Amino acid sequence: MAVFKLQSLKPRPISELSMKVGSIRCYVSSCRAVLLPRFGGPEVLELRPDVPVPDLKPNEVLVRARAVSINPLDTRMRSGYGRSIFEPLLPLILGRDVSGEVAAVGASVKSLTVGQEVFGALHPTAVRGTYADYAILSEDELSPKPASVTHVEASAIPFAALTAWRALISTARITEGQRLLVIGGGGAVGFSAIQIAVAAGCHVSTTCGNQSIDRLMAAGAEQAVDYTSEDIESVIKGKFDAVLDTIGVPETERIGTNLLNRGGHYMTLQGEAAALSDRYGLPIGLPVATAVLFKKRIQYKSSHGIEYSWIYMRADSEGLHEIRRLSEAGKLNIPVEKTFPITQVREAHEAKDKKVILGKIVLELD
């Protein structure tokens, strides 16, 4: 497979920049991207005009990004979370979600074609993220974009929804009629989990702030408890088959594990692998994290008869296609509270840091 690069230091329309003639695929050699040269506050982010675009591997897809969402992982990584993994690899490009058009495909890509609208999300450990005019994802990290939503709306969905999917479908294997408790349903992962579980025919209860109650009830939750004014354990009745804890502090872990049926699944988003690796370094931190997880699994299996898991997003082609189907059917959405142009990425991160904007923020690329 011959690959040719068009030499350009600024983005061009796809019609100029990407073409397919027989088995020859051509794409841009550099583009705008937001780089993280060092860890710190929003001021460390740098929008540069000429960041190299690597050659595509056979299973990779070049996506002309139209919108990318800001996830909590982005702001945490910018501040130094995962330092033990990422510091030797600086500068990084942040960003996990993307919605845009296929600009070029690798030699073995079969399911996607140039010009097709797509959305998807990168693995949490990806070094070249999506805050760029051109993002690179593997074929199984992408799906055709839901036709019923805009690029801005689509970009808010994949990372959060795939994280929830991994917890509920891949780990707990929820089935119709089961009871699910989502601790922290107001965030993107929690809200996705509620909608996925409702679509699967489950009975869902959730905790959230007062401002989120109406939205979560409208999404199908049968009970939404304001954790700021009510005692969760006294208000929520009965036991659950699965608990997804998006908060992951000792108190929510205690509540979640106590509210589970024997044989149920407690799943937390706040796994300790990265934090322990940052504290002790990778050679010590990862084995320590493995030992901590193993100890907790044994402990809860013995004391409560339940399964205990740390949940991280992973690429899941089947899951992403099902998420697209749910979105198309109007059963899964993540509201976007505000958009910023990519040129204002520092302002967007500052708004998240200061909690000026609590909901989802999306960066738009022209």
DAUR-V653974 format. One record per pair of residues at least 12 apart in sequence whose C-alpha atoms are under 10 Angstrom apart, sorted by sequence separation. I is the first residue (numbers start at 1). GAP is how many residues later the second one is. If there is no record, write none. Layout:
I,GAP ; I,GAP
This chain:
5,12 ; 6,12 ; 16,12 ; 17,12 ; 34,12 ; 35,12 ; 101,12 ; 102,12 ; 103,12 ; 168,12 ; 181,12 ; 182,12 ; 194,12 ; 204,12 ; 205,12 ; 212,12 ; 213,12 ; 223,12 ; 224,12 ; 243,12 ; 244,12 ; 245,12 ; 256,12 ; 273,12 ; 274,12 ; 276,12 ; 277,12 ; 296,12 ; 297,12 ; 349,12 ; 5,13 ; 14,13 ; 33,13 ; 34,13 ; 35,13 ; 101,13 ; 102,13 ; 103,13 ; 122,13 ; 180,13 ; 181,13 ; 204,13 ; 212,13 ; 213,13 ; 223,13 ; 243,13 ; 253,13 ; 272,13 ; 273,13 ; 276,13 ; 296,13 ; 348,13 ; 14,14 ; 33,14 ; 34,14 ; 78,14 ; 101,14 ; 102,14 ; 103,14 ; 122,14 ; 123,14 ; 180,14 ; 210,14 ; 212,14 ; 242,14 ; 243,14 ; 253,14 ; 272,14 ; 273,14 ; 275,14 ; 276,14 ; 294,14 ; 348,14 ; 32,15 ; 33,15 ; 34,15 ; 77,15 ; 78,15 ; 100,15 ; 101,15 ; 102,15 ; 122,15 ; 143,15 ; 182,15 ; 191,15 ; 205,15 ; 206,15 ; 209,15 ; 210,15 ; 211,15 ; 242,15 ; 253,15 ; 273,15 ; 274,15 ; 293,15 ; 294,15 ; 348,15 ; 12,16 ; 32,16 ; 33,16 ; 35,16 ; 78,16 ; 100,16 ; 101,16 ; 102,16 ; 121,16 ; 122,16 ; 142,16 ; 190,16 ; 204,16 ; 205,16 ; 206,16 ; 207,16 ; 208,16 ; 209,16 ; 210,16 ; 240,16 ; 243,16 ; 252,16 ; 272,16 ; 273,16 ; 276,16 ; 293,16 ; 11,17 ; 31,17 ; 32,17 ; 33,17 ; 34,17 ; 77,17 ; 100,17 ; 101,17 ; 102,17 ; 120,17 ; 121,17 ; 141,17 ; 180,17 ; 190,17 ; 203,17 ; 204,17 ; 205,17 ; 206,17 ; 207,17 ; 208,17 ; 209,17 ; 210,17 ; 239,17 ; 240,17 ; 242,17 ; 243,17 ; 272,17 ; 273,17 ; 293,17 ; 345,17 ; 10,18 ; 31,18 ; 32,18 ; 33,18 ; 77,18 ; 99,18 ; 100,18 ; 101,18 ; 120,18 ; 122,18 ; 123,18 ; 179,18 ; 180,18 ; 190,18 ; 202,18 ; 203,18 ; 204,18 ; 205,18 ; 206,18 ; 207,18 ; 208,18 ; 209,18 ; 210,18 ; 239,18 ; 240,18 ; 241,18 ; 242,18 ; 243,18 ; 271,18 ; 272,18 ; 345,18 ; 8,19 ; 9,19 ; 10,19 ; 11,19 ; 12,19 ; 30,19 ; 31,19 ; 32,19 ; 33,19 ; 74,19 ; 75,19 ; 99,19 ; 100,19 ; 120,19 ; 121,19 ; 122,19 ; 178,19 ; 202,19 ; 203,19 ; 204,19 ; 205,19 ; 206,19 ; 207,19 ; 208,19 ; 209,19 ; 210,19 ; 239,19 ; 240,19 ; 241,19 ; 242,19 ; 248,19 ; 249,19 ; 273,19 ; 338,19 ; 344,19 ; 345,19 ; 3,20 ; 4,20 ; 5,20 ; 6,20 ; 7,20 ; 8,20 ; 9,20 ; 10,20 ; 11,20 ; 30,20 ; 31,20 ; 32,20 ; 33,20 ; 74,20 ; 75,20 ; 98,20 ; 99,20 ; 100,20 ; 120,20 ; 121,20 ; 122,20 ; 177,20 ; 185,20 ; 186,20 ; 199,20 ; 202,20 ; 203,20 ; 204,20 ; 205,20 ; 206,20 ; 207,20 ; 208,20 ; 209,20 ; 232,20 ; 239,20 ; 240,20 ; 241,20 ; 248,20 ; 272,20 ; 273,20 ; 337,20 ; 338,20 ; 342,20 ; 343,20 ; 344,20 ; 2,21 ; 3,21 ; 4,21 ; 5,21 ; 6,21 ; 7,21 ; 8,21 ; 9,21 ; 10,21 ; 11,21 ; 29,21 ; 30,21 ; 31,21 ; 32,21 ; 73,21 ; 74,21 ; 98,21 ; 99,21 ; 120,21 ; 121,21 ; 176,21 ; 177,21 ; 185,21 ; 186,21 ; 187,21 ; 191,21 ; 195,21 ; 198,21 ; 199,21 ; 206,21 ; 207,21 ; 238,21 ; 239,21 ; 240,21 ; 241,21 ; 242,21 ; 243,21 ; 244,21 ; 245,21 ; 246,21 ; 247,21 ; 248,21 ; 249,21 ; 271,21 ; 272,21 ; 337,21 ; 338,21 ; 339,21 ; 340,21 ; 341,21 ; 342,21 ; 343,21 ; 1,22 ; 2,22 ; 3,22 ; 4,22 ; 5,22 ; 6,22 ; 7,22 ; 8,22 ; 9,22 ; 10,22 ; 29,22 ; 30,22 ; 31,22 ; 73,22 ; 74,22 ; 97,22 ; 98,22 ; 99,22 ; 119,22 ; 120,22 ; 121,22 ; 174,22 ; 175,22 ; 176,22 ; 178,22 ; 179,22 ; 180,22 ; 181,22 ; 182,22 ; 183,22 ; 184,22 ; 185,22 ; 186,22 ; 187,22 ; 194,22 ; 198,22 ; 233,22 ; 237,22 ; 238,22 ; 239,22 ; 240,22 ; 241,22 ; 242,22 ; 243,22 ; 244,22 ; 245,22 ; 246,22 ; 247,22 ; 248,22 ; 271,22 ; 337,22 ; 338,22 ; 339,22 ; 340,22 ; 341,22 ; 342,22 ; 343,22 ; 1,23 ; 2,23 ; 3,23 ; 4,23 ; 5,23 ; 6,23 ; 7,23 ; 8,23 ; 9,23 ; 29,23 ; 30,23 ; 71,23 ; 73,23 ; 97,23 ; 98,23 ; 119,23 ; 120,23 ; 174,23 ; 176,23 ; 177,23 ; 178,23 ; 179,23 ; 180,23 ; 181,23 ; 182,23 ; 183,23 ; 184,23 ; 185,23 ; 186,23 ; 194,23 ; 195,23 ; 196,23 ; 197,23 ; 198,23 ; 207,23 ; 232,23 ; 233,23 ; 236,23 ; 238,23 ; 239,23 ; 241,23 ; 242,23 ; 243,23 ; 244,23 ; 245,23 ; 246,23 ; 247,23 ; 248,23 ; 336,23 ; 337,23 ; 338,23 ; 339,23 ; 340,23 ; 341,23 ; 342,23 ; 1,24 ; 2,24 ; 3,24 ; 4,24 ; 5,24 ; 6,24 ; 28,24 ; 29,24 ; 30,24 ; 70,24 ; 71,24 ; 96,24 ; 97,24 ; 98,24 ; 118,24 ; 119,24 ; 120,24 ; 164,24 ; 165,24 ; 169,24 ; 176,24 ; 177,24 ; 178,24 ; 179,24 ; 180,24 ; 181,24 ; 182,24 ; 183,24 ; 184,24 ; 185,24 ; 186,24 ; 191,24 ; 195,24 ; 196,24 ; 197,24 ; 198,24 ; 232,24 ; 240,24 ; 241,24 ; 242,24 ; 243,24 ; 244,24 ; 245,24 ; 246,24 ; 335,24 ; 336,24 ; 337,24 ; 338,24 ; 339,24 ; 340,24 ; 341,24 ; 342,24 ; 4,25 ; 5,25 ; 28,25 ; 29,25 ; 70,25 ; 71,25 ; 96,25 ; 97,25 ; 118,25 ; 119,25 ; 120,25 ; 163,25 ; 164,25 ; 168,25 ; 175,25 ; 176,25 ; 177,25 ; 178,25 ; 179,25 ; 180,25 ; 181,25 ; 182,25 ; 183,25 ; 184,25 ; 186,25 ; 187,25 ; 191,25 ; 194,25 ; 195,25 ; 207,25 ; 233,25 ; 239,25 ; 240,25 ; 241,25 ; 242,25 ; 243,25 ; 244,25 ; 245,25 ; 334,25 ; 335,25 ; 336,25 ; 337,25 ; 338,25 ; 339,25 ; 340,25 ; 341,25 ; 27,26 ; 28,26 ; 29,26 ; 69,26 ; 70,26 ; 71,26 ; 95,26 ; 96,26 ; 97,26 ; 117,26 ; 118,26 ; 119,26 ; 163,26 ; 164,26 ; 167,26 ; 168,26 ; 174,26 ; 175,26 ; 176,26 ; 177,26 ; 178,26 ; 179,26 ; 180,26 ; 181,26 ; 182,26 ; 186,26 ; 190,26 ; 194,26 ; 195,26 ; 206,26 ; 233,26 ; 240,26 ; 334,26 ; 335,26 ; 336,26 ; 27,27 ; 28,27 ; 68,27 ; 69,27 ; 70,27 ; 95,27 ; 96,27 ; 112,27 ; 116,27 ; 117,27 ; 118,27 ; 119,27 ; 160,27 ; 161,27 ; 162,27 ; 163,27 ; 164,27 ; 165,27 ; 166,27 ; 169,27 ; 174,27 ; 175,27 ; 176,27 ; 177,27 ; 185,27 ; 186,27 ; 192,27 ; 194,27 ; 27,28 ; 68,28 ; 69,28 ; 70,28 ; 96,28 ; 111,28 ; 116,28 ; 117,28 ; 118,28 ; 160,28 ; 161,28 ; 164,28 ; 165,28 ; 168,28 ; 169,28 ; 174,28 ; 184,28 ; 185,28 ; 191,28 ; 26,29 ; 27,29 ; 68,29 ; 69,29 ; 95,29 ; 96,29 ; 109,29 ; 110,29 ; 111,29 ; 116,29 ; 117,29 ; 118,29 ; 159,29 ; 160,29 ; 161,29 ; 163,29 ; 164,29 ; 168,29 ; 186,29 ; 207,29 ; 67,30 ; 68,30 ; 69,30 ; 94,30 ; 96,30 ; 109,30 ; 112,30 ; 117,30 ; 159,30 ; 160,30 ; 161,30 ; 162,30 ; 163,30 ; 164,30 ; 185,30 ; 186,30 ; 191,30 ; 206,30 ; 25,31 ; 67,31 ; 68,31 ; 95,31 ; 96,31 ; 98,31 ; 99,31 ; 103,31 ; 105,31 ; 108,31 ; 109,31 ; 111,31 ; 112,31 ; 113,31 ; 157,31 ; 158,31 ; 160,31 ; 161,31 ; 162,31 ; 164,31 ; 165,31 ; 169,31 ; 185,31 ; 205,31 ; 65,32 ; 66,32 ; 67,32 ; 68,32 ; 94,32 ; 95,32 ; 96,32 ; 97,32 ; 98,32 ; 102,32 ; 103,32 ; 104,32 ; 105,32 ; 106,32 ; 111,32 ; 112,32 ; 119,32 ; 156,32 ; 157,32 ; 160,32 ; 161,32 ; 164,32 ; 165,32 ; 168,32 ; 205,32 ; 42,33 ; 45,33 ; 65,33 ; 66,33 ; 67,33 ; 93,33 ; 94,33 ; 95,33 ; 96,33 ; 97,33 ; 98,33 ; 100,33 ; 101,33 ; 102,33 ; 103,33 ; 105,33 ; 106,33 ; 111,33 ; 118,33 ; 160,33 ; 164,33 ; 28,34 ; 41,34 ; 44,34 ; 64,34 ; 65,34 ; 66,34 ; 92,34 ; 93,34 ; 94,34 ; 95,34 ; 96,34 ; 97,34 ; 98,34 ; 100,34 ; 102,34 ; 105,34 ; 117,34 ; 120,34 ; 121,34 ; 158,34 ; 161,34 ; 266,34 ; 27,35 ; 40,35 ; 41,35 ; 44,35 ; 63,35 ; 64,35 ; 65,35 ; 66,35 ; 92,35 ; 93,35 ; 94,35 ; 95,35 ; 96,35 ; 100,35 ; 119,35 ; 120,35 ; 121,35 ; 124,35 ; 157,35 ; 161,35 ; 205,35 ; 40,36 ; 42,36 ; 63,36 ; 64,36 ; 65,36 ; 91,36 ; 92,36 ; 93,36 ; 94,36 ; 95,36 ; 98,36 ; 99,36 ; 118,36 ; 119,36 ; 120,36 ; 121,36 ; 122,36 ; 123,36 ; 185,36 ; 204,36 ; 39,37 ; 40,37 ; 41,37 ; 42,37 ; 63,37 ; 64,37 ; 65,37 ; 90,37 ; 91,37 ; 92,37 ; 93,37 ; 94,37 ; 95,37 ; 98,37 ; 118,37 ; 119,37 ; 120,37 ; 121,37 ; 122,37 ; 203,37 ; 206,37 ; 264,37 ; 273,37 ; 11,38 ; 39,38 ; 40,38 ; 41,38 ; 62,38 ; 63,38 ; 64,38 ; 65,38 ; 89,38 ; 93,38 ; 94,38 ; 97,38 ; 98,38 ; 119,38 ; 120,38 ; 121,38 ; 186,38 ; 204,38 ; 205,38 ; 206,38 ; 207,38 ; 263,38 ; 271,38 ; 272,38 ; 10,39 ; 11,39 ; 39,39 ; 40,39 ; 41,39 ; 62,39 ; 63,39 ; 64,39 ; 86,39 ; 93,39 ; 96,39 ; 98,39 ; 119,39 ; 120,39 ; 121,39 ; 182,39 ; 185,39 ; 202,39 ; 204,39 ; 206,39 ; 262,39 ; 270,39 ; 271,39 ; 9,40 ; 10,40 ; 38,40 ; 39,40 ; 40,40 ; 61,40 ; 62,40 ; 63,40 ; 64,40 ; 85,40 ; 86,40 ; 95,40 ; 102,40 ; 121,40 ; 181,40 ; 184,40 ; 185,40 ; 264,40 ; 265,40 ; 266,40 ; 267,40 ; 268,40 ; 269,40 ; 270,40 ; 271,40 ; 9,41 ; 10,41 ; 36,41 ; 37,41 ; 38,41 ; 39,41 ; 61,41 ; 62,41 ; 63,41 ; 86,41 ; 96,41 ; 121,41 ; 180,41 ; 183,41 ; 184,41 ; 262,41 ; 263,41 ; 264,41 ; 265,41 ; 266,41 ; 267,41 ; 268,41 ; 269,41 ; 270,41 ; 271,41 ; 8,42 ; 9,42 ; 36,42 ; 38,42 ; 39,42 ; 51,42 ; 61,42 ; 62,42 ; 63,42 ; 85,42 ; 93,42 ; 102,42 ; 120,42 ; 181,42 ; 182,42 ; 183,42 ; 184,42 ; 262,42 ; 263,42 ; 264,42 ; 265,42 ; 266,42 ; 267,42 ; 268,42 ; 269,42 ; 270,42 ; 9,43 ; 61,43 ; 62,43 ; 82,43 ; 99,43 ; 101,43 ; 181,43 ; 184,43 ; 257,43 ; 261,43 ; 262,43 ; 263,43 ; 264,43 ; 265,43 ; 266,43 ; 267,43 ; 268,43 ; 269,43 ; 18,44 ; 39,44 ; 60,44 ; 61,44 ; 62,44 ; 97,44 ; 98,44 ; 99,44 ; 100,44 ; 101,44 ; 183,44 ; 260,44 ; 261,44 ; 262,44 ; 263,44 ; 264,44 ; 265,44 ; 266,44 ; 267,44 ; 268,44 ; 269,44 ; 60,45 ; 61,45 ; 99,45 ; 100,45 ; 259,45 ; 260,45 ; 261,45 ; 262,45 ; 266,45 ; 18,46 ; 59,46 ; 60,46 ; 61,46 ; 99,46 ; 258,46 ; 260,46 ; 17,47 ; 39,47 ; 45,47 ; 46,47 ; 58,47 ; 59,47 ; 60,47 ; 77,47 ; 257,47 ; 260,47 ; 5,48 ; 39,48 ; 45,48 ; 56,48 ; 57,48 ; 58,48 ; 59,48 ; 60,48 ; 61,48 ; 257,48 ; 258,48 ; 38,49 ; 45,49 ; 56,49 ; 57,49 ; 58,49 ; 59,49 ; 60,49 ; 183,49 ; 257,49 ; 5,50 ; 14,50 ; 37,50 ; 56,50 ; 57,50 ; 58,50 ; 59,50 ; 74,50 ; 100,50 ; 101,50 ; 194,50 ; 257,50 ; 4,51 ; 13,51 ; 39,51 ; 55,51 ; 56,51 ; 57,51 ; 58,51 ; 59,51 ; 61,51 ; 63,51 ; 64,51 ; 66,51 ; 68,51 ; 73,51 ; 99,51 ; 100,51 ; 193,51 ; 257,51 ; 3,52 ; 12,52 ; 37,52 ; 38,52 ; 39,52 ; 57,52 ; 61,52 ; 62,52 ; 63,52 ; 65,52 ; 67,52 ; 68,52 ; 99,52 ; 100,52 ; 3,53 ; 11,53 ; 37,53 ; 38,53 ; 39,53 ; 61,53 ; 63,53 ; 64,53 ; 65,53 ; 66,53 ; 68,53 ; 98,53 ; 99,53 ; 36,54 ; 37,54 ; 38,54 ; 63,54 ; 64,54 ; 65,54 ; 98,54 ; 99,54 ; 100,54 ; 190,54 ; 35,55 ; 36,55 ; 37,55 ; 63,55 ; 74,55 ; 99,55 ; 100,55 ; 181,55 ; 189,55 ; 190,55 ; 35,56 ; 36,56 ; 37,56 ; 63,56 ; 98,56 ; 99,56 ; 189,56 ; 190,56 ; 1,57 ; 34,57 ; 35,57 ; 36,57 ; 63,57 ; 97,57 ; 98,57 ; 99,57 ; 189,57 ; 190,57 ; 34,58 ; 35,58 ; 36,58 ; 97,58 ; 98,58 ; 99,58 ; 181,58 ; 188,58 ; 33,59 ; 34,59 ; 35,59 ; 96,59 ; 97,59 ; 98,59 ; 99,59 ; 179,59 ; 180,59 ; 181,59 ; 185,59 ; 187,59 ; 33,60 ; 34,60 ; 70,60 ; 96,60 ; 97,60 ; 98,60 ; 179,60 ; 180,60 ; 181,60 ; 182,60 ; 183,60 ; 184,60 ; 185,60 ; 186,60 ; 187,60 ; 33,61 ; 34,61 ; 68,61 ; 69,61 ; 70,61 ; 97,61 ; 98,61 ; 179,61 ; 180,61 ; 181,61 ; 182,61 ; 183,61 ; 184,61 ; 185,61 ; 68,62 ; 69,62 ; 96,62 ; 97,62 ; 178,62 ; 179,62 ; 180,62 ; 181,62 ; 182,62 ; 183,62 ; 184,62 ; 185,62 ; 248,62 ; 67,63 ; 68,63 ; 96,63 ; 97,63 ; 178,63 ; 179,63 ; 180,63 ; 181,63 ; 182,63 ; 183,63 ; 184,63 ; 67,64 ; 68,64 ; 95,64 ; 96,64 ; 177,64 ; 178,64 ; 179,64 ; 180,64 ; 181,64 ; 182,64 ; 183,64 ; 184,64 ; 242,64 ; 65,65 ; 67,65 ; 68,65 ; 182,65 ; 183,65 ; 241,65 ; 242,65 ; 243,65 ; 244,65 ; 245,65 ; 246,65 ; 64,66 ; 65,66 ; 66,66 ; 67,66 ; 175,66 ; 245,66 ; 63,67 ; 65,67 ; 66,67 ; 68,67 ; 174,67 ; 244,67 ; 64,68 ; 65,68 ; 66,68 ; 174,68 ; 184,68 ; 63,69 ; 64,69 ; 65,69 ; 172,69 ; 173,69 ; 183,69 ; 63,70 ; 64,70 ; 65,70 ; 172,70 ; 183,70 ; 63,71 ; 64,71 ; 65,71 ; 171,71 ; 172,71 ; 62,72 ; 63,72 ; 64,72 ; 172,72 ; 183,72 ; 61,73 ; 62,73 ; 63,73 ; 183,73 ; 54,74 ; 61,74 ; 62,74 ; 63,74 ; 168,74 ; 182,74 ; 28,75 ; 53,75 ; 61,75 ; 62,75 ; 167,75 ; 168,75 ; 181,75 ; 27,76 ; 28,76 ; 60,76 ; 61,76 ; 62,76 ; 167,76 ; 168,76 ; 26,77 ; 27,77 ; 60,77 ; 61,77 ; 62,77 ; 167,77 ; 25,78 ; 26,78 ; 27,78 ; 59,78 ; 60,78 ; 61,78 ; 181,78 ; 25,79 ; 26,79 ; 53,79 ; 57,79 ; 59,79 ; 60,79 ; 61,79 ; 63,79 ; 181,79 ; 24,80 ; 25,80 ; 53,80 ; 56,80 ; 57,80 ; 58,80 ; 59,80 ; 60,80 ; 61,80 ; 164,80 ; 180,80 ; 189,80 ; 25,81 ; 51,81 ; 53,81 ; 54,81 ; 55,81 ; 56,81 ; 57,81 ; 58,81 ; 59,81 ; 60,81 ; 61,81 ; 179,81 ; 25,82 ; 51,82 ; 52,82 ; 53,82 ; 54,82 ; 56,82 ; 60,82 ; 164,82 ; 179,82 ; 20,83 ; 24,83 ; 49,83 ; 51,83 ; 53,83 ; 67,83 ; 68,83 ; 69,83 ; 18,84 ; 19,84 ; 20,84 ; 23,84 ; 47,84 ; 48,84 ; 49,84 ; 66,84 ; 67,84 ; 68,84 ; 69,84 ; 180,84 ; 18,85 ; 19,85 ; 20,85 ; 47,85 ; 66,85 ; 67,85 ; 68,85 ; 69,85 ; 70,85 ; 71,85 ; 179,85 ; 180,85 ; 181,85 ; 182,85 ; 183,85 ; 17,86 ; 18,86 ; 65,86 ; 66,86 ; 67,86 ; 68,86 ; 69,86 ; 70,86 ; 14,87 ; 17,87 ; 18,87 ; 67,87 ; 68,87 ; 69,87 ; 14,88 ; 15,88 ; 67,88 ; 68,88 ; 69,88 ; 71,88 ; 14,89 ; 25,89 ; 66,89 ; 67,89 ; 69,89 ; 71,89 ; 13,90 ; 14,90 ; 65,90 ; 69,90 ; 174,91 ; 172,92 ; 173,92 ; 20,93 ; 35,93 ; 172,93 ; 20,94 ; 35,94 ; 171,94 ; 172,94 ; 19,95 ; 33,95 ; 34,95 ; 171,95 ; 172,95 ; 18,96 ; 19,96 ; 33,96 ; 34,96 ; 35,96 ; 171,96 ; 18,97 ; 33,97 ; 34,97 ; 35,97 ; 168,97 ; 33,98 ; 34,98 ; 167,98 ; 32,99 ; 33,99 ; 34,99 ; 167,99 ; 168,99 ; 14,100 ; 15,100 ; 32,100 ; 33,100 ; 167,100 ; 14,101 ; 31,101 ; 32,101 ; 33,101 ; 167,101 ; 31,102 ; 32,102 ; 33,102 ; 167,102 ; 3,103 ; 30,103 ; 31,103 ; 3,104 ; 30,104 ; 31,104 ; 1,105 ; 2,105 ; 29,105 ; 164,105 ; 1,106 ; 28,106 ; 163,106 ; 1,107 ; 27,107 ; 220,111 ; 219,112 ; 219,113 ; 219,114 ; 72,115 ; 72,116 ; 71,117 ; 215,120 ; 12,121 ; 11,122 ; 10,123 ; 11,123 ; 196,126 ; 196,127 ; 199,127 ; 196,130 ; 192,131 ; 195,131 ; 199,132 ; 198,133 ; 199,133 ; 198,134 ; 172,135 ; 196,135 ; 171,136 ; 195,136 ; 196,136 ; 171,137 ; 172,137 ; 195,137 ; 171,138 ; 194,138 ; 195,138 ; 171,139 ; 192,139 ; 193,139 ; 195,139 ; 171,140 ; 192,140 ; 191,141 ; 192,141 ; 167,142 ; 191,142 ; 192,142 ; 167,143 ; 168,143 ; 191,143 ; 167,144 ; 191,144 ; 166,145 ; 167,145 ; 188,145 ; 189,145 ; 166,146 ; 167,146 ; 170,146 ; 188,146 ; 164,147 ; 166,147 ; 187,147 ; 188,147 ; 163,148 ; 164,148 ; 165,148 ; 166,148 ; 188,148 ; 163,149 ; 164,149 ; 165,149 ; 166,149 ; 170,149 ; 162,150 ; 163,150 ; 166,150 ; 169,150 ; 162,151 ; 163,151 ; 165,151 ; 161,152 ; 162,152 ; 163,152 ; 160,153 ; 162,153 ; 163,153 ; 166,153 ; 159,154 ; 162,154 ; 165,154 ; 158,155 ; 159,155 ; 162,155 ; 165,155 ; 159,156 ; 158,157 ; 162,157 ; 165,157 ; 161,158 ; 162,158 ; 165,158 ; 161,159 ; 162,160 ; 158,161 ; 159,161 ; 162,161 ; 158,162 ; 161,162 ; 157,163 ; 161,163 ; 158,165 ; 157,166 ; 158,166 ; 157,167 ; 154,170 ; 157,170 ; 161,171 ; 187,171 ; 188,171 ; 161,172 ; 186,172 ; 187,172 ; 188,172 ; 141,173 ; 142,173 ; 154,173 ; 161,173 ; 186,173 ; 187,173 ; 141,174 ; 142,174 ; 143,174 ; 160,174 ; 140,175 ; 141,175 ; 142,175 ; 143,175 ; 146,175 ; 157,175 ; 139,176 ; 140,176 ; 141,176 ; 143,176 ; 144,176 ; 145,176 ; 148,176 ; 157,176 ; 158,176 ; 138,177 ; 140,177 ; 141,177 ; 143,177 ; 144,177 ; 146,177 ; 147,177 ; 156,177 ; 157,177 ; 139,178 ; 140,178 ; 142,178 ; 143,178 ; 146,178 ; 149,178 ; 156,178 ; 157,178 ; 141,179 ; 142,179 ; 143,179 ; 145,179 ; 146,179 ; 148,179 ; 149,179 ; 154,179 ; 155,179 ; 156,179 ; 157,179 ; 140,180 ; 143,180 ; 144,180 ; 145,180 ; 146,180 ; 147,180 ; 148,180 ; 153,180 ; 154,180 ; 156,180 ; 140,181 ; 143,181 ; 146,181 ; 147,181 ; 148,181 ; 149,181 ; 153,181 ; 154,181 ; 155,181 ; 145,182 ; 146,182 ; 148,182 ; 153,182 ; 154,182 ; 145,183 ; 146,183 ; 152,183 ; 153,183 ; 149,184 ; 152,184 ; 152,186 ; 152,187 ; 124,188 ; 85,189 ; 123,189 ; 124,189 ; 125,189 ; 84,190 ; 123,190 ; 124,190 ; 82,191 ; 83,191 ; 84,191 ; 122,191 ; 123,191 ; 124,191 ; 82,192 ; 83,192 ; 84,192 ; 85,192 ; 121,192 ; 122,192 ; 123,192 ; 81,193 ; 82,193 ; 84,193 ; 85,193 ; 121,193 ; 122,193 ; 81,194 ; 82,194 ; 83,194 ; 84,194 ; 121,194 ; 82,195 ; 83,195 ; 84,195 ; 120,195 ; 121,195 ; 81,196 ; 82,196 ; 83,196 ; 84,196 ; 85,196 ; 81,197 ; 82,197 ; 84,197 ; 85,197 ; 120,197 ; 80,198 ; 83,198 ; 84,198 ; 83,199 ; 84,199 ; 121,199 ; 82,200 ; 120,200 ; 84,201 ; 119,201 ; 120,201 ; 157,203 ; 120,204 ; 156,204 ; 119,205 ; 156,205 ; 155,206 ; 156,206 ; 153,207 ; 155,207 ; 156,207 ; 155,208 ; 133,209 ; 152,209 ; 153,209 ; 155,209 ; 132,210 ; 152,210 ; 131,211 ; 151,211 ; 152,211 ; 152,212 ; 151,213 ; 152,213 ; 131,214 ; 133,231 ; 134,231 ; 131,232 ; 133,232 ; 131,233 ; 132,233 ; 133,233 ; 131,234 ; 98,264 ; 97,265 ; 98,265 ; 99,265 ; 100,265 ; 69,267 ; 95,268 ; 70,269 ; 69,270 ; 68,271 ; 69,271 ; 78,271 ; 67,272 ; 67,273 ; 67,274 ; 68,274 ; 75,274 ; 67,275 ; 70,275 ; 74,275 ; 75,275 ; 72,277 ; 75,277 ; 76,277 ; 70,278 ; 71,278 ; 75,278 ; 70,279 ; 72,280 ; 71,281 ; 72,281 ; 70,282 ; 72,288 ; 71,289 ; 70,290 ; 71,290 ; 69,291 ; 70,291 ; 71,291 ; 69,292 ; 70,292 ; 68,293 ; 69,293 ; 70,293 ; 68,294 ; 69,294 ; 47,295 ; 48,295 ; 67,295 ; 68,295 ; 69,295 ; 47,296 ; 67,296 ; 68,296 ; 46,297 ; 47,297 ; 66,297 ; 67,297 ; 68,297 ; 47,298 ; 66,298 ; 67,298 ; 46,299 ; 47,299 ; 65,299 ; 66,299 ; 67,299 ; 45,300 ; 46,300 ; 65,300 ; 66,300 ; 45,301 ; 64,301 ; 65,301 ; 43,302 ; 44,302 ; 42,303 ; 43,303 ; 42,304 ; 43,304 ; 45,304 ; 41,305 ; 42,305 ; 42,306 ; 43,306 ; 42,307 ; 43,307 ; 34,308 ; 41,308 ; 42,308 ; 33,309 ; 34,309 ; 41,309 ; 42,309 ; 32,310 ; 33,310 ; 42,310 ; 32,311 ; 34,311 ; 42,311 ; 34,312 ; 41,312 ; 32,333 ; 13,353 ; 11,355
